[in-house]
Amino acid sequence: MKFLDSLHIQALSQGGCYGEGAWVASSPKTLESVNPAEASVIGRVQLATLKDYETILQKAQNFSQKWAMTPAPLRGTLVGRIGELLKVHKEALGSLVSLEMGKIKAEGLGEVQEMIDMAEFAVGLSRSFGGKNFPSERPFHRLYEQWHPLGIVGVVTAFNFPVAVWAWNAFIGAVCGNITLWKPSSKVPLCAIAVQNICNQAMQELDHHSVFSLFIPENRALSEHFIEDTQIPLVSFTGSTQVGQHIHEVVSKRLGRTLLEMSGNNAVIVDETADLSLAVRAILFGAVGTAGQRCTSTRRLYVHERHHERLLDELRHAFSQVAIGNPLEEGILMGPLIDEDARRAYLKVIARIKSLGGQIVFGGKSLQRSGFFVEPTLVRAEPNWDVVQEETFAPILYVMPYRSFDEAIHMQNNVRQGLSSALFSNDLRHVEQFLSSLGSDCGLANINTGTSGAEIGGAFGGEKETGGGREAGSDAWKAYMRRQTVAINWGGALPLAQGIDFKVA
């Protein structure tokens, strides 16, 4: 695997902890990286101890003030250089994402392109973000706001987007003047080490050695220490609601901040005016892309009763055409689930569907081959089933008819999650209702496009049990900074606000 060599990764990595120019992991324990398409070990990573963590954290703290006082456009220069290196290594890193995570090569390359786009966005941001000026009610006063870095941002990422989500946080955090300390998913350690090596080259070239650091903990106790650490003012977490709730409780207890991107149970509504051929293509990618392991994957489909049977037939045909196999091979549209636990979870849900009397229209089986492969699955379902109400990280799509548009919106919103939503319609009234306060309650609302594939220019995130966080574009940068309101008296008197007269006799 030449692409591993190009990313400076050996079959046996020497460390899962990096800070200020050195890999310092010292635990006797190692973590195996497994290729989910073959269920085979592709590398081992030495893990970090508490001492290792404290070493790199201290180095980050020592550099934090210098980085905060570096002019923002110069911070952008570092991020821009990383973006240039990502272009050089795009093919190799995209291949590694496919190898270690299991998403198809096109999606792996797309994830790296998302990092490149994010770097370019952050460079522009480094010359444009700032506060507002306000009219002061006091004469000879100026009132405005400004923004300061938080210090060190802790980033916890999930396996399904092993590199892009880190970039959302790290690149924006960096141009805002923060140091980033990254705890990646233990299921994709080589992707994280590859990204760190790319960052290392840029930091060495520009003499900034502690802006981006990484640690892969040897045990859960160290992970808990990380989120309990008062030296980490913000913890950005991507993953399940259950874990995110725990992190939020721990960080909030110490009055720290959290940025949460958690579970999604995303729905598509197809009304009676929809372009069905357009809808089928979007639904197929939304349900099958990344083997259903995206937080924005399409899991529920509500179809007007006029089109229900026709659309179900077209989706059955589309699902049957999906080529499943090694994600690095050309022509493959769906790779494996991430591991054996994920495959067991899929089979458990299939058993539950059958116990509820559900009809599996297509799929529903684990494939008998090496790796963690399953069939994309299409199900006639009922909206109140527990499996429909929950997020299953697998390619299972529940299809349900509706009569009135109000009923469809109610069913879409009647779950605990609120990340992404989509409507396929050529009815202006339905479109406007869907986008109004009477419509979708999700953070992302799409018209005539699917639930997956959000662009980085807009803020990404959701409501309810999705966590309420916002990352990537728009004004999401504000999450990584603290706001300060400033009043300057440039006159010779001391007038008070609200006309208060406070004179001492």
N, C-alpha and C positions, 0 to 999 in steps of 0.2 A: 504494500500500500504506500506508493510514493508520496501521496498527498500528506501522510503523517510526517514524513521526513521534511517536506517543504514547510510544515508548520512547527518544526523543531520538537516533535513528539516522538519519543522512543517507545518501543513495545512495553518497557517497564519504566514508567515515569518516576523521576526521583523526588517529586514533591507535589503535594496538594496545598501548599501554602507559600505565598509570594509577597514580599514587601521590601521596598527600597533596594532593588538590585540583586536580590538573592532569593532562591528557593530554600526555605528553612524548615520544612516539615520533618519531624523527628520521631513520630510515633512508630512503634514496631508493627502496627497494624497497616494493612493495605486494603484498598478497595478495588474490586474487579469491575472493569468496564466490559459490558456484554453487548455484542451485536445482536439485536432482537430478531433479525432476519434468519440467523443461523443458530441462535442460542449458544454462541461461542464467545469465549473471552478474547478480547482484542488488546487489552492492556491492564496494567495494575498501577494504582496511584498510592503513594505513601501519604498517610493522613497527618493532620495537624493536631498537636497537643495544646493544652491551655497555655503553656509557656510560649509556644510558637505564635499563638494568637496574640498574646500580650506583647510579644516582640514587634510584630508588624503593626499592631495598633499604636504602640508608642512611637514608632517611626512615622506613622500617618499623622499623629498628633503633633509631632515636632515640625512637620512640613505644612500643617494645615494653615497656620497664620500667613506664611509666605505665599501660599497659593491663593488665599483669600485676598491678599493685597496685590496680586498679579493683575494687571489690567485685563478686563474681560476679553477684549479682542485677542490678546496674547494667549489666553486660555483657549480661545477658539482655534488658534493656530495648532495647538497640540491635538485637539479633537479632529481638526481637518487633516493632519498628518496621519492619524489612525485611519481615517476614511480612505486616504490614498493607499495605504498598505492593505486595507481590506479589498480594494479593487484588484491589487496585485494577487492576493491570495483567495479571491472569491471562489474560484473553481475548487481549490483544495479544501477550504473551510466548508463550502457547501456540500462537498462529498463526505467530509467527516460528520456533518450533521446528519446526513442520510444514513451513514454507516452506524453511528452510535445511537441515534434516536429512532430511525426507521421511517421517516417521512421520505417521499420520493425525491429524486435528484432535483427536479424542477422546483419543488417546495424548499429544499435545502438551499439552493441558489437564491431563491426568492427571499429567504430569511436573511442571508448575507446582504443582499441588495437593500433590504430594509435597514440594516445597520449603516450602510453607505448613505442612504437617504437621510437617516437620522443624524449622521455626522454633518452633512451639508446643512440640514435645518439648524443644528446647534451652532454651527459657525455663523450663520446669519443672525441667530438669536444673540450671539455674543456682542453684536454691535447695535442691538435694537431694544433689548428689554430695559425697563426702567419704571420709575414711579410717576405720579401725577402731581401737578400743581393745583392748589385750590385757592379760591378767593378768601382772604382773611377778613374777619369782621372788625379787626383792630387796625387802626391806621399805622402806617410804617411797619407793617409786619408781612412776612412771607410765610406761607403755609404749604408744605408739600410732603410727599412720602418718598421713601427710598427703601431699597431692599438689600439685605446683607446675607451672606452665606450662613448656613446652619453649622458647618464644620465637617463632620464625617457622616456620610449617608450609608446605612447598611442596606444592601440589596440581596433579597432572597428570591431566586428564580426557580421555575418549574422545568420539568424535563421536556415538555412539548415544544417550547421555543427556547432552546438552550443558549442561544446567543443574542437574538434580536431584543428580547425584553430587557436584558442587561443593558444594551445600548440605549434603549429608551431612557432608562434611569441614569446611567453613568455619564452619557454625553451631555444631557441637559444639566445634571448635577455638577459636572466639571466646569462648564462655562459659567454656571452660577457661583463658582468659587469653592465647591465642596470636594473633599476627598471621598472616594467610593471604596467601601470594603464589601466584597462580594462573597456570598455563600451560595454556590450553585447547587442544583439538584445532584444528589449522589448517583443518579442513574446515568448522567451524561458528563462525567468529570473531564474527559479528554477534550470536549468542545470548549469547556471553560479554560483549560490550560492552554489550548491553542490561541484563544482570544487574548489571554494574559501575555503570551509570548509576542503577539502582534503589538500590544500596548507597550510592552517592555522596549521594543525597538524604537518606537516613537518617543517614549520618555527618555531613553538614553540619548537619542539624537538631539533632543531639545533641552536636556539637563533638568528634567522634572521626573524624579524617581519614585514618588510615593502617591501620585494622584490616583492610581488604580491598583488595588491590592486584592488578593484572593486567599480564601482558606477553605479547605474541605475538612470538616471536623472528624475526629476519631470516634466520637460518641454523641449521644443526644444531650448529655450534660453540657458539653461545650456549645452546642446550638442554643440551649437555654441561657447559658451565660451571655451569649452574644445579644439576644433580645433583651436581657435584663440590664445590659451595660449602659450606665448613664452617660458614658462618653459617646454614645451613638444617639444623637437627638432625633433622627428619623430612621425608621425601618420601613422599607418598601417591600411588600410581599406579594408574590404571585403564586396561586395554588388553590387548594380546596378551602371551602368555607370553614370546615371544622378546624383546620390548622390556623387559618387566618383569624378566626375568633380568639383562639388561644393567644396568638401573637398580639392582637389588639388589646386583650385584657392585661397582659404582662407589661407591654410598653405604656399603656395608658396609666397603669398603676404608678409608674415612676414619672408620670406627666410628660412622657415623650410623645412623639408624633408617629402615626402610621399612615402609609399609603397602600391601600388594599385593592388588589384585583383578584377576585375569587370566582366562584363557580358561575357558570352560565347554563341556562336551560332554554335555548333559543328557539323561537318559533317563526315560521313563515305562514302568512295568510295569502291564499290565492282566491281572488273574488271572481264573480261571474264574467267580468270584462277583461280578465288577464290574458296576456300573450302566453299561452301554455308552453310553447317551445322554448321561450326565454326562461320561464319558470323552471322547467325540467332541468336545464343545464345548471342553473344556479343552485337548485336544491340538491342535485347530484354532488356537486363539489362541496357544498356546505355539509352534507351528511357523510361523505366518503373521504374527503380530503383529510390528510394526516390520520387516516383510519379512525375518524371521529374523535380525535384526541385534542381538538382545539377548544379553547374556552368559548369560541364563537361558533362552534359546530352547530349545524341545524339538527335539532332533536325532535321537534314537534312540527307537524304540518296540518293546517286547518284549510280545508278546501270547500268552496261552495258546492252544495249538493248537486248542482247542475253538472259540475265537472269532476266530481269525486271519482267515479269509476274509470273515466277516461284517463285522468291523471295518474291514478294508481296503476293502470295498465302500462302507461308510458314509462313510469318510474321502474316498474318491474323489468321492463325490457332494458332500460338504461343500467340498472343494477347488474343485470346478467352480463353486460358487456364490459364490466370493470375488470381489467387485468390485475391480478393479485400476485405479488412475488417480490423478489429482491429489489429494493427501492433504487439501487444504483443502476439497474438495467433499463435500457431504453424501452418505452412503450408501457411500462408498468404504471398503473394509476393509483394503486393502494398497497402500502407496505404493511408490516406487522404492527401489532400492539407492542407496547414498550417492554412488557415482561410477562412472566407466568401469572403473577397476581392479577394483572389486567385481563388476561384471558379467562381466568377463573371468574372474575367479576362479570365479564360478558356472559359466560355460560350460566351463571347464577341468575342474571336478569332474564335470559331466554327461558329458563325453567319457571321463573315467576310469571312471565307472560303466558306461558302455556297453562299454568295453574289458574290464571284469571280467565281462561277461555279465549284468549286472544288468538287471532289468525295470523300466522307468519306467512306473508305473501311471497317473500323471497329471503333466502339465507337462513340464518339461525344456527350455523354449525361452526365448530372449530375445524380448521383444515389439518389433515393428517400429514404433516411435513415438518421438517426441522424449522425452528423459529416459532414465533407466537402469532400465527396467522389465523384470522377468522373471516367469515363471510360478511359482507355488508348486508344489513337486514332491514326488511321493510315489513311493518306490522300494522294491521287494522287494530285500532286501539280505542279506548274510552278515556276522555279527558281527566276523569277523577281517579284513575289507577295510580297507585303509589309510585310505580316505575315511571309513569309519565310526569309525575310531579317532581321527580328527582333527576339529578344530572348523572348520566352514565357515560363515562369516558370511553366510548366505543361507537362503531358505526351502526347504530340502531336508530331508525327513523319511524316515529309513530304518526300514522295518517288518520285524520278524523274529519268527518263532514260537518258543515254548519249550514244554517238557514239564513239568519240575519247577520248583517255586518256587526251590529252591536254585540251579538252573541260571540262572534269570532274574536273581537277585541277582548271581551271579558275572559274567554278561555285562554287567550295568549297571556294576559296579565295575571291570571289566577294561579301563579306559582310563586315560590319564595325568591327566585332569582330574577335579575333584571339587567342582563348585559346587552344582548343584541336582538333585534327584531327586524322583520322585513314584510313588506306588502307588495304583491304583484297585482296591479290594477291599472286600468285606463279610465277610471271614474274619478273625476276631479274631487267630488264630494268625499269619496272614501279616502283619497289621498290626504286631503286637508284634515279630515277627522282623525286619521291615523297619526298625523303629526301635531295635533292639538293636545291640549291638556286632557281631553276626553279619549285620547287614543293610546298609543304605546307608552308604557311606563318604564321603558328601558333607556339606558344611557346611549345606545346606538339605534337609530331608526333608519331603515333603508327602503327606498321605493324602486321597484323593478330591478333590484340587484339583491344578492343573497346576504346572509347573516355574517359570512366570513369575508375577510379581505379588506379590513379597515385601512385607510391611508394614514400616514403619520402626520399629515398636516392638521388634522383635527384631534381634539383631546379624546383619548380612549379610556373607557371605563363604564361601569354600570351602577345600578341602584340596588336597594334591598340587600339580599344576602351576597350580592356581587361585591359589596363593600363600599361603594361610593367614591372610590379613588379615581383620579384622572392622570394619565400618563401621555407622553409623546407631545403632540402639537398644541396649538392654540395657546392658552395661558397656563398650561400644566406646569410650566417652570416655577410658578409661585409656590408649589408644594415643597420645593427644595431651598426656599429662602425664608427669612423672617422679615416682616414688614416693620418699618419704623416711620412714625409721623413726626415731622420736624417743624418747629415754629421758630422763626428768626425775627427778633425785634431790631430793626436798624434805625429806629428813631431815638429820641432823647427822653421820651416819657415812658410811663409804664401803665398803659391802659389794660384793663382786665377784660376777659371774655364775658359775654352775656351782660355787658354793661354794669358789672359789679363795681360799686364804689367802696373802696377799702382804705380809708384815710385814718391815719393815726393823729390824734390831736397833738 
